[in-house]
Amino acid sequence: MTIQKSVKTYKNYIKGEWIDTLADKVQVSLNPANTKEIIGYVQDSSKKDIDQAVEAAKKACKPWSKFTGAERGSFLYKTADIMESRLDEIAETMTREMGKTFLESKGETARGVAILRYFAGEGMRKVGDVIPATNNKALMYTKRVPLGVVGVITPWNFPVAIPLWKIAPALVYGNTVVMKPAGDAAVTAAKIIECMELAELPTGVINFITGQGSVVGNRLIHHPDVNGVTFTGSNLVGKQVAEGAVARGAKYQLEMGGKNPIIIADDADLDDAVEATISGGLRSTGQKCTATSRVIIQKGIYDQFKERLLRRTKELVIGDGMKENTWMGPSVNEGQLNTVLSYIDKGKAEGANLLLGGNRPKDPDLQNGLFIEPTIFDHVESQMTIAQEEIFGPVLSLIKVDSIEKALELANDISFGLSASIFTKNIDNAFQFIDEIDAGLVRVNFETAGVELQAPFGGMKDSSFGSREQGEAAKEFFTEIKTIFVKP
């Protein structure tokens, strides 16, 4: 590879230093809105680099665990302040590297700052309970203790929020971290680590390695000194994480796919429902695990809803996320774009009716980018591929039903169970949905996408495995419980 000297090369961060990989190779990060633009180079690391990082993290474990929770939290507060001062810079890097609009990137970066501050505060909360003992002279209590070295493997679609909602609790509860980000967002991830370096975290507490998942990710999963692995990504890789962790008795946590339904009842506010469907399904080019994918509509309002949805979707502006009027950016890379196009072809081949989009845009200004039109199908049957498999693109499937009961049946007729939504003014419909939907994130009169950092996040069925992320629930994964008996 010929490296452009004017473009920055980002290094691994191990034992408090930025260093080149031992493999002496780099990967290029391109702008998906203009694939002729190089955002930066990152290390194409080897297994030996992971070994170095794990060794550094292991050495730092004991001294870091001796810090009080408040002291550990103070480093997160400092990181948050530094990140907030660099918010626009980090957001611009995110937009140029993975494609979402600058407005969305700023929102995500601000959320990352809030996540750091939330978990910094967790350093002052209780880490155990006193339990009555049968011996009246004894004291019995519990104490939460860190796992040790935690491997953090993150995706490209939320390159600030997802790493931080894993790293921040890992650190505040006393663990040390080796992070492996997705290659398509590795430059953005490096900027998070820069903020942590400036916050002067002790040597070895946070380590950062870039490279191929099949090499460095695989080594991180199987390394005997990694006590836990937290992963967000595809179901296929998630199963590999589980197999590797189970084989050596390590703790693991998986957040994977979604095929999220939104139910539009006959009595729904149609304007609100349309906006929620578009925002939930098409923002970030549909590249969210909580994105709306299946739109299940009662027949009484089906035609009205469809007409409004089509009219509103046609108004959306596709383009470079750094341009002010852009509503939807590109797919993250060529492989993801081709995957979306292949699902559109499957939808047409299986008999779904393509109502809108389905192609690369013809605008000459967009030809250097990985853009695809917002796409809507109707006449979709529940067993069609586009109604069963996660597409991770701006594709909506409209399904007509007679009743709420049928809508719930189809909403649950899927191997995933991450997020689900209903739009209705009927309280009975709302509570029937809450009780019967198989999803970890249940939303009434909200879009399917969107989570709050102080609340548990995770799904059912094939969407998740292990304890929930975010909020107070995060401590369930990142700590273990000691039960202690003391007799004077």
Disulfide bonds with the S-S distance in Angstrom:
none
